[in-house]
């Protein structure tokens, strides 16, 4: 069974012993000798489960490593190796480790270190970090340790551009390709994914929150797996709310984190968002690998995309945006739309009004009902594009506090 990769940034005299014992345990140790090495590793691979760092030789370098592990949209535990004296000094410091980070003292046996790594990964899968009990992970599966699925958001601040249509049919295309997919209806105002797929009486996150509150402290806690509904196509669907009047108890940050953790259970997560910049959407933006931006050949939609481009640049996620031209054969050239928005086209979807209506009336996707139509080819091409690229690397680094209570220094270059 595949085991995850472990990044190792230790002094040369102790590095090989750790590498050997982790390799014997069927992990994949990957040695990094500088922060740039770790950055390249995290940009190219999604299965790095833990990083083992030296906490004493080069303090500033350790902070850089730690910052890379905890950039927005990424939360990889660090096991910091220190001396007992250093650990005693840190115990009284203002800074403290994150929820999944730990210290380990020298001298140590590589075998003991191996078991600490094992325990960290188990705890990472099962921990309730205080953000709320709903949507925690289900039963632990060793096969999930090495999984880190792709997280996609579908968003445009203007409605009516085909956002939900693209989310549903992209997800269906990925299922048809053999991927396990979670489709999240996070449009708590006008979302209609479940109804468009013919799924009635779907249990929502808000339903679960309400019942947990009514049941008191002893109420059973539902896992994400228990809340997800299954479509006959194999698609898994999670609906946050069936009414915009019942969302006041949703913790945006906790929901975004819970969806992000579902990467371990799914190859791809597709989140359909409401057209605004509320706290839930911004929390999703920070964790998503890519934000698909549907636009149609009309001035309001193009202006909204320009606005999003500028907002994304200000908030630091501009490089995540991917323009999807919807109704691409409607008379306005793709080149003109690209020039207007200032972004290159990531994919093009041609018009398919009648097919969409017929599919929705039958509770199915266009991909499922009309697999041989040209529009289905477009959705398949989009699906191949999103899974054929590595996870996007963040260009902005968060000003986070390290295990030592200090801010991560800016990196040169």
Beta strands, then each sheet from edge to edge (+ up, - down):
strand 1: 5-9
strand 2: 28-31
strand 3: 48-54
strand 4: 77-83
strand 5: 102-106
strand 6: 150-154
strand 7: 181-186
strand 8: 229-230
strand 9: 236-239
strand 10: 268-273
strand 11: 290-295
strand 12: 321-326
strand 13: 345-349
sheet 1: 2+ 1+ 3+ 4+ 5+
sheet 2: 8+ 9- 7- 10- 6- 11- 12- 13-
end
